């Protein structure tokens, strides 16, 4: 893919097509690491570190699923 740098305020930006973003899981607001390797600029998605407490705060009535029944016990499970 070839693209062009554009001026945005005092910075330069490049547009990355949606197909590339979808393949790498990037959306607006995604954090990336930019590095230089042999004169090439490398853009790598930064994976977030999740805390259980933060994830649990996102649970609400709209995304809470009901109990799942997996069938009768098959071994020495105690329910």
N, C-alpha and C positions, 0 to 999 in steps of 0.2 A: 504494500500500500504506500502511496505517496501522498503527502499533504503539505500544506504551507503554513508557516508561522504567521500569526496576525497580532497586531498590537492591541492590547486591552489595558487601558490606563498606562502605567509605567512598566507593565509586564508584557511578555510575549506568550501567546497561547497557541495550541494546535487543536484542531477538531478531530475527534476520533469517531469513526462511523459506529452506529449502534450495533451492527453485527459483531464488531470486534469487542465492544463493551460486554455484550451478552455472553460471548464465548468465555470471557475472563471473569464474569460475574460482577463487573463494575457498573454502578449506577451513580446518578448525581450525588455528590457528597462523599463518595468512596475515597478512602485514603490510599495514596500510592507512594512508593519509594522511587526516587529518581536517582540513578547512578550513572557514572561514566565508565565505560570499559572500552579501551582501545579506540577512543574518539567517538564511540557510539553512545547515545543516550538510551538507557534502559529504564522502562517504566514497569514496575512490578506492583500488583495489588498488595496492600498490607492487610493481613487478616487480623481481625479484632480479637481481643482477649475478653472472654465473657465471665462474669461473676454470677453465681447462682442467684444471689439476691436480686441483681439487676434483671435477670431473665424472668424470675418469678413475678416481679413488679409489672411485667407486660401481660400476664395472664388476666383475662377478664371474662365476663359472661359471653362475649361474642366468639372467643376462641377457645373456651374451655370445653373439652369433649367429655362425653359421658363415660361410664364404666364399660370396660371391654371384657366380655366373657370368652375365655379361651377353651371352654369345654371342661369336662370332668377331670379330676386329678388322675395322672397316669403312674405316679410313683408314690413316694412317701411325703408328698406335699401336705401341709396342714393349712387349711383356709379358715 
